[in-house]
Amino acid sequence: MNKLDSLFIGLMSGTSLDGIDAVLAKIGSEGDATLIGALSKPFTPELRKALLDLQAPGPNELHREKQAGNALAIEYAKVVQDLLNQKNLNATEISAIGAHGQTIRHQANLANHLAYTHQTLNPALLAELTGIDVIADFRSRDLAAGGHGAPLVPAFHAQQFATDQNIAVLNLGGIANLTLLPKDGEVKGFDCGPGNMLMDAWVADQQGHPFDENGTWASQGKVNQALLSRMLTDSFFAKAPPKSTGRDDFHLEWLQKQIGSDNINSEDVQATLLQLTVDSALQALEGYAPQTQTLVICGGGARNTALLDLFKTKAEALFKNSLEIVTSDVLGIDPQLVEGLAFAWLAWAHKEKRPANLPAVTGAKGPRILGACYPA
């Protein structure tokens, strides 16, 4: 390894609440990141339930949140140790851990410095357990500067994926977010709507499964156009960027309200949610970057074959066969690991005292150094 290179670990547990992705990255002096190791670990049923229950107000909330933050730090530490063992490394060889934590509230639209976002985690405990500096709480500094604190990955996407073509990156996590990388012009990005979140919530409610593997159940249904139209009238879709969203806006109760008293087959609801993810993302792309030549899809949703097939079919009609759709695999990064790699990069940026937000993306007053450091 070049003496100017450093090793960082990125830890990501996203809004899908499926588990932890840990990424070991070598990052050069200019921020070029190379993935050199990774592993994923599902949440235990107990931790997943604790984190899911915190997505809505409930009794003894403060105590439960702190306990969940401790439990998450313990699980993060186990994954870090497994990753170090896998690569035969010591904690002293890692410059820092970038740990996102688990978002349980995101209220970015409140005015007069009342906006906030909260990712549960005990980063001090994580630093204690791993013996590695931990950088956490990446969103708050951007919110303090008037931004949404999200999405944060566009700066990394620009570093990693920009070319001499018009590129867009679509991250399909629980929420879907777009990064626009024009060959000439300013990098932009925004949350464009639900990714896997509503589909996961519906299949869990109706069938008891955490997700609809490969979109198999959705493929058995038919799109209900009336339901799709109602969902697309939600005010979020009409908002101009910068904008962000999360479980505060899109959740099972929201979906049930949209269904109302209509008697819709459950598999048809799932098919309609699949269509909602595709339509909202591609309409946003058409509206803000119609010149896009390649759409790179990453995130857990990139493994949903029915979702990808629908994206390609819809894009052919909407973009007249001018849009190529690929997953980040073709760029050498497993789609599931892109966000983990991004948080390793965000930890590097913090250590280098480099601003890592993009005001054109988040709406912040200017560039800011993100994160808070918990020394080992």
N, C-alpha and C positions, 0 to 999 in steps of 0.2 A: 504494500500500500504506500502510495506517495506520502511524504511527510506533511503535505498540505491537505491530505484527505483526513476525514474524521468519521468515526462510527457513531451512528445515532439509532435509537429504537423508537418506532412510532407505534402507539397503541390506539386502536379505534374500536369503539362499540357504538354502533349507530342507532338510528331511530327504529330500525327493524327489530331491535332487541333480540338478535339471534345469537350473539356471542362476541368474542374478542378476537380481533385480528392483530397480530404482532408482526412487525416488519423490522428487519435489520438492514440498514442502509449505509453505504459509503457515500459521503457527500464531499465534493471537492470545494476548493476555495471560491469558486464562482457559483456554487449552489447546484452543480450537476449531481443528480442523485442516481445511484446504482443499487438496485435491490440485490442483496447477497444472502438473504435468509428470511424465512417467514414461517409462521404457523398460526393456525386458528383453533380456537377452543370454544365450544358452545357453553352458554350459561347453564349452571345447574337449574333445575326447575324452580328451586326455592329462590334463587337470586333473580331469575327472570320475573317471577311473580312479584317479588318485592319491588323491583324497578318498574314493572308494568302498573302496579297499584299506585305508585307515586305519580303517574301521569295525570291523575285527577285528584282533587282535594279529598282529604279523608281525616279520620281521627288520629291524634298523636303523630301528626305528619312530620314534625321536626325531628323527633326521636327516630322514627322509622327511616327518614332520609339520611340521617347521620350514620345509622347502623348499616344501611345499604351502601353508603360511601365507603365505610370501612371494609365491608365485604368485597366491594369491587376492587379496592386497593390490594387486598389479599390475593384475589384472583389474578389481577394484573401482575403482581409480583411473581406468582407461580409461573405464569406464561413467560415472563422475562427470563426467569431462571431456566426454563425448558429451552428457550431460544439460545441462551448462552451455552448451555450444555450441548445443544445440537451443533453449534459452530465452534465448540472448544475454546470459548472465550471467557475472560474474567470481567467482572463488573468494572474494574479499573480501566479497561480498554474502551469503555463506552463514554462518549462525551456527555450525553444527556438522553433522557427519555422524554418524548413528546406524548403526553397523555390527554386525550380529549375528554374523558369522563363520559357520563351518560346524561344526555339532555332530559330534564324533566319539566322544565318550563322555558318558553321562549316568547317573551312579550316585547318585541322590538318596536312596536308601533305606538307605544305610550309616549306622550309628549313631555316637554319641560323637564328633561333629565330623569323621568320616571321609568323609562324603558329599562328592562333587565333581561338577562338570560341566565339560566342556572344549569350547570352540568355537575351532577353529584359525583364526588370522588374525594378521598382523603389523600391528597398528593404528598403531604408530609409523611404519612404512614408508608406510602409507596417508596419514597426516598429512603426512609429508615429500613424498610425490608429488603430493598435491592442494593443499597449502597451506591446508588447512581443519582446524580442531579435529575430532578423532575421539573419539566416545564409544563404548566397546566393553565387552565382558565384563559384560553386564547381569545375568546369572543368579547370579554368585558371591555377591554381598552378601546375597541372599535365602537362599541355602543356609547361609551363615555364621550367619544368624539362625534356623536350624532349619527353613527352608522347603524346598520342592522346586526352587525356581528356575524353575518352570514350572507352568502356562502364564503368560506375562507379558502377553499381549494383552488379558485381561479388563478391566484398568483403562482401556485405550484404547477397547475396545468400549463400556464404560459411558459414557465421555466422548462418544463419537461416535454411538451408536445408541440409547441409552435413551430411552423415550417414556413415555406414560401407559398403555401396554399391557404385558402380560407377554411380553417378547421373549427369545428365545434366539439366540445366534450360534454356528454350527458352522463351525469352520475345518477344511477338508479339505485338509491338506497331506499330507506323508508320514505323520504322525500326525494323528489327529482330536482336536480339543479343543472343549469346550463352554463357552460363557459364558452364565450365567443372569442375566437382567436383569428381575426382577419389578417391577411398578409400585409395590408396597409391600414393602419388605424388603431384605435385604442382597444385594449382588452376589456371585455364586459362580461358580466355573469349575474345570475339571479336564480332563486328558486322558482321553478315553473309549475309546481303542483305536487300531488301525491305520486310517489313512485310505487313501492311495494306495500306501503303502510295500510291502505284501505283493503287491498286484496288479502293481506295477512290477517287483518282484524276480522274480515268476513268469513274466511275459511276456518279460522279458529272458533268463531262463534257458531258456525253451522256444522262443522265436521270435527272440531277438536284437534285439527292439525295446525302446527305453527306457520306453515306456508303451503302454497299450492305448487308442488314440485313440477317444474317444467310447464306450468300453466295447464296441466292435464284437465283439471276440473273446469277451468274457464273454457277450455276448448269444447266441452260438452254442452255449453250453453249458447244462447243467442243474445246479441246485443239488444237491449231494450232502449229504443231511441228516445222515448219520452223521459226515462230516467236519466239517460246521458245528457240530454238537453238541459234538464233541471240542474244537474250537478255542474255543468259548464257555465251556468248563470251565477255561480257563487262569485261574490265581489272580488275575491283574490285574483281570479283569472283576468279580470279587466284592469287591474292595477298595472301601472307602468313601473318598470324597474327604477331604482333599486327596490327589491322586495324580498322578503323571506317568510317562511312559514314552518309549521311543524304540527305536532299532535294537538297543540292548543286550538288549531283551526280544523284539521281533518282527523276525525276519529269515528268510532263505531256509532256513537249517538248522532253525529252529523249525517252519516250514511242512512241510518234508520229514519231520520227526519226527511231525507230526500225521497226515500221509498214511500213513506207515508202509509196510506191505507191501500195502496196498490197491491194486488195479488201477483207478485212476480216470482217465478221459480228461482230458487236459491242459486242454481248454476247460471241462470241468466243474469243475475246480479253480478256474479263473479266475472262473467264475460264482459259486462258493461264496465266494470271497474278496470279491466285490462284495457278496454278501448279508451277509457278516460285518461289513463296514464299516457297512452300513445298520442291521442289527439291533443291533449294540453301541451305536451312537450313539442310536438311538431308544429302546432299552431304558433307557439312562442318562437320557435326557430324561424318559421316562415315570416313572422312579423318583424323580427329584429335582426335576422341575418339570412335573408333569402339567397344571398350569393354563396352560402356555405357549400363547399365541394365534398368534404368528408365529415361525417359525424362519428366520433369515437364514443362508444358506449362502455361504461365501467360501472362498478358497484354490483351488489348481489343480483340485481335484476337482469344483468347481462347473462346469467345462467338460466333464465326462464326462456326456453326455446319458443314457446307460443308468443311471448311478448316480443322477442326479437323478430320473429316471422311477421307479426302484425306491423311492427315498425317499418320493415322493408316494403311490405305491400302498400301501406299507406303513403310512404315516402315516394314510391314510384309514381303514384297518382298526383301527389301534391307538388313534387319537385320535377316532374316530367323526366324521370330517370337521370337527373343531373346530380343527385346526391348519393354518394357511396356511404354505406353504413357498415362499420366494422366494430369489433370489440378491441379493448386495449391489449388483448393477447397479441395482435399483429405488431404492436409496438414493444413487445417483450415484457409486459406487465400483466399478471393475472388480474382480471377486473375486480376481484374481491379485495385485492391488496393495494389498490391505488390510493384510497383514503389513508390507510395506515402509513404508506410511504409519504403522503402529504404531511402527516403530523410529525414524522421524523424530520422532514424538511423545515417545518415550522419551528421545531425545537432548534435546529441549526440556525435559522434566521434570528431567533431570540438571542442565542449565544453570540452571534456576530453583530448584534445590535442593528439589524437591518429591518426596516419596516416590511411587513408581510401582508398588510391589507391593501386592497385596491379601492380607493375612494369612488371610482366610477362604478364599482361593483356594489359596495356596501352602502354608499351614501355618506361615509364619514367626511369630516371637514378636511382631512388630509392624511398622509401616510403616518402610520403609528407602529411602534414596536409592540408585538403581541405577546401575551403570556406573562405568567408570574413564575419565578424560579424558586424551587424548594431544594436547597443544597443538600447533598448526601451527608 
